């Protein structure tokens, strides 16, 4: 597994349709896979999408409504069946730990996978790894709900012309990156002299919430934002009542947070013309908008230079 992309496993909200499975999203981030909100049928969707249980390193649940978690038993049992050879960390709202226990042990099976339960109790950093940092923030839904934000550390981009001018080639480039400076022909060369800053990339996952400060904070500067858009503006009253977003509100979050690409998903079954979600979001957000479809693969935008 390599590269950075979002594999969309399902895009429906409360009720699946003939064309849309319940939620499910796998973020491939170089060698790490983060599976978000596996709803009912996710294990089967993984087969259709060419996703293996071995691809999952973090399981992230925003909350315990069924369309976001009823796929957990199948996914966890598949990890044991396939003898996943690495630990998997499960993140979920701490006040729903009894629900997670029921999902994890929904039926008898040979529990062979190493699954580390990491309940989320408060906003902030919840995991680190080769990808950088994974943060959580409490959203505003009918039950306790957390959104997620992946933050890659800032780095540097080496400048070939400057390296050549200072006589730095081959393995010495790596030495310079590790040490921060080198002595070349009697002269000290600092890393900053032959490189430029390279901001780390950001990914945000905002699901099942009405507008709140946390949604904007999670999305801030995201290269890729996955946001629920359960309703259209014509049903804004329902969105407020059930604490969901409209497509226009998802677009507003993206616009005010400096997002590069917005992925709209979690559509109510009441709508037949999904193109309206794009148009509504585009009225307030002029960046790239993807209206998610099941089994779609969405690349994380290339780094800005």
LINWONOR-V186137 format. One record per residue. N is the residue number from 1. RES is the residue in one small letter. BURIAL is I if it has 9 or more other C-alpha atoms within 8 Angstrom, else O. Layout:
# LINWONOR-V186137
n=N res=RES burial=BURIAL
n=N res=RES burial=BURIAL
This chain:
# LINWONOR-V186137
n=1 res=x burial=O
n=2 res=x burial=O
n=3 res=x burial=O
n=4 res=x burial=I
n=5 res=x burial=I
n=6 res=x burial=I
n=7 res=x burial=I
n=8 res=x burial=I
n=9 res=x burial=I
n=10 res=x burial=I
n=11 res=x burial=I
n=12 res=x burial=I
n=13 res=x burial=I
n=14 res=x burial=I
n=15 res=x burial=I
n=16 res=x burial=I
n=17 res=x burial=O
n=18 res=x burial=O
n=19 res=x burial=O
n=20 res=x burial=I
n=21 res=x burial=I
n=22 res=x burial=I
n=23 res=x burial=I
n=24 res=x burial=I
n=25 res=x burial=I
n=26 res=x burial=I
n=27 res=x burial=I
n=28 res=x burial=I
n=29 res=x burial=I
n=30 res=x burial=I
n=31 res=x burial=O
n=32 res=x burial=I
n=33 res=x burial=I
n=34 res=x burial=I
n=35 res=x burial=I
n=36 res=x burial=I
n=37 res=x burial=I
n=38 res=x burial=I
n=39 res=x burial=I
n=40 res=x burial=I
n=41 res=x burial=I
n=42 res=x burial=I
n=43 res=x burial=I
n=44 res=x burial=O
n=45 res=x burial=I
n=46 res=x burial=I
n=47 res=x burial=I
n=48 res=x burial=O
n=49 res=x burial=I
n=50 res=x burial=O
n=51 res=x burial=O
n=52 res=x burial=O
n=53 res=x burial=I
n=54 res=x burial=I
n=55 res=x burial=I
n=56 res=x burial=I
n=57 res=x burial=I
n=58 res=x burial=I
n=59 res=x burial=I
n=60 res=x burial=I
n=61 res=x burial=I
n=62 res=x burial=I
n=63 res=x burial=I
n=64 res=x burial=I
n=65 res=x burial=O
n=66 res=x burial=I
n=67 res=x burial=I
n=68 res=x burial=I
n=69 res=x burial=I
n=70 res=x burial=I
n=71 res=x burial=I
n=72 res=x burial=I
n=73 res=x burial=I
n=74 res=x burial=I
n=75 res=x burial=I
n=76 res=x burial=I
n=77 res=x burial=I
n=78 res=x burial=I
n=79 res=x burial=I
n=80 res=x burial=I
n=81 res=x burial=O
n=82 res=x burial=O
n=83 res=x burial=O
n=84 res=x burial=I
n=85 res=x burial=O
n=86 res=x burial=O
n=87 res=x burial=I
n=88 res=x burial=I
n=89 res=x burial=I
n=90 res=x burial=I
n=91 res=x burial=I
n=92 res=x burial=I
n=93 res=x burial=I
n=94 res=x burial=O
n=95 res=x burial=O
n=96 res=x burial=I
n=97 res=x burial=I
n=98 res=x burial=O
n=99 res=x burial=O
n=100 res=x burial=I
n=101 res=x burial=O
n=102 res=x burial=O
n=103 res=x burial=I
n=104 res=x burial=I
n=105 res=x burial=O
n=106 res=x burial=O
n=107 res=x burial=O
n=108 res=x burial=O
n=109 res=x burial=O
n=110 res=x burial=O
n=111 res=x burial=O
n=112 res=x burial=O
n=113 res=x burial=I
n=114 res=x burial=O
n=115 res=x burial=O
n=116 res=x burial=O
n=117 res=x burial=O
n=118 res=x burial=O
n=119 res=x burial=I
n=120 res=x burial=I
n=121 res=x burial=O
n=122 res=x burial=O
n=123 res=x burial=I
n=124 res=x burial=O
n=125 res=x burial=I
n=126 res=x burial=I
n=127 res=x burial=O
n=128 res=x burial=I
n=129 res=x burial=O
n=130 res=x burial=O
n=131 res=x burial=I
n=132 res=x burial=I
n=133 res=x burial=I
n=134 res=x burial=I
n=135 res=x burial=I
n=136 res=x burial=I
n=137 res=x burial=I
n=138 res=x burial=I
n=139 res=x burial=I
n=140 res=x burial=I
n=141 res=x burial=I
n=142 res=x burial=O
n=143 res=x burial=O
n=144 res=x burial=I
n=145 res=x burial=I
n=146 res=x burial=I
n=147 res=x burial=I
n=148 res=x burial=I
n=149 res=x burial=I
n=150 res=x burial=I
n=151 res=x burial=I
n=152 res=x burial=I
n=153 res=x burial=I
n=154 res=x burial=I
n=155 res=x burial=O
n=156 res=x burial=I
n=157 res=x burial=O
n=158 res=x burial=O
n=159 res=x burial=I
n=160 res=x burial=O
n=161 res=x burial=O
n=162 res=x burial=I
n=163 res=x burial=I
n=164 res=x burial=I
n=165 res=x burial=O
n=166 res=x burial=O
n=167 res=x burial=O
n=168 res=x burial=I
n=169 res=x burial=O
n=170 res=x burial=O
n=171 res=x burial=O
n=172 res=x burial=O
n=173 res=x burial=I
n=174 res=x burial=O
n=175 res=x burial=I
n=176 res=x burial=I
n=177 res=x burial=I
n=178 res=x burial=O
n=179 res=x burial=O
n=180 res=x burial=O
n=181 res=x burial=I
n=182 res=x burial=I
n=183 res=x burial=O
n=184 res=x burial=I
n=185 res=x burial=O
n=186 res=x burial=O
n=187 res=x burial=O
n=188 res=x burial=O
n=189 res=x burial=I
n=190 res=x burial=I
n=191 res=x burial=I
n=192 res=x burial=O
n=193 res=x burial=O
n=194 res=x burial=I
n=195 res=x burial=I
n=196 res=x burial=I
n=197 res=x burial=O
n=198 res=x burial=I
n=199 res=x burial=O
n=200 res=x burial=I
n=201 res=x burial=I
n=202 res=x burial=I
n=203 res=x burial=I
n=204 res=x burial=I
n=205 res=x burial=I
n=206 res=x burial=I
n=207 res=x burial=I
n=208 res=x burial=I
n=209 res=x burial=I
n=210 res=x burial=I
n=211 res=x burial=I
n=212 res=x burial=I
n=213 res=x burial=O
n=214 res=x burial=I
n=215 res=x burial=I
n=216 res=x burial=I
n=217 res=x burial=O
n=218 res=x burial=I
n=219 res=x burial=I
n=220 res=x burial=I
n=221 res=x burial=I
n=222 res=x burial=I
n=223 res=x burial=I
n=224 res=x burial=I
n=225 res=x burial=I
n=226 res=x burial=I
n=227 res=x burial=I
n=228 res=x burial=I
n=229 res=x burial=I
n=230 res=x burial=I
n=231 res=x burial=I
n=232 res=x burial=I
n=233 res=x burial=I
n=234 res=x burial=O
n=235 res=x burial=I
n=236 res=x burial=I
n=237 res=x burial=O
n=238 res=x burial=O
n=239 res=x burial=I
n=240 res=x burial=I
n=241 res=x burial=O
n=242 res=x burial=O
n=243 res=x burial=I
n=244 res=x burial=I
n=245 res=x burial=I
n=246 res=x burial=I
n=247 res=x burial=I
n=248 res=x burial=I
n=249 res=x burial=I
n=250 res=x burial=I
n=251 res=x burial=I
n=252 res=x burial=I
n=253 res=x burial=I
n=254 res=x burial=I
n=255 res=x burial=I
n=256 res=x burial=O
n=257 res=x burial=I
n=258 res=x burial=I
n=259 res=x burial=I
n=260 res=x burial=I
n=261 res=x burial=I
n=262 res=x burial=I
n=263 res=x burial=I
n=264 res=x burial=I
n=265 res=x burial=I
n=266 res=x burial=I
n=267 res=x burial=I
n=268 res=x burial=I
n=269 res=x burial=I
n=270 res=x burial=O
n=271 res=x burial=O
n=272 res=x burial=O
n=273 res=x burial=O
n=274 res=x burial=O
n=275 res=x burial=O
n=276 res=x burial=O
n=277 res=x burial=I
n=278 res=x burial=I
n=279 res=x burial=O
n=280 res=x burial=I
n=281 res=x burial=I
n=282 res=x burial=I
n=283 res=x burial=I
n=284 res=x burial=I
n=285 res=x burial=I
n=286 res=x burial=O
n=287 res=x burial=I
n=288 res=x burial=O
n=289 res=x burial=I
n=290 res=x burial=I
n=291 res=x burial=I
n=292 res=x burial=I
n=293 res=x burial=I
n=294 res=x burial=I
n=295 res=x burial=I
n=296 res=x burial=I
n=297 res=x burial=O
n=298 res=x burial=O
n=299 res=x burial=O
n=300 res=x burial=I
n=301 res=x burial=O
n=302 res=x burial=O
n=303 res=x burial=O
n=304 res=x burial=O
n=305 res=x burial=O
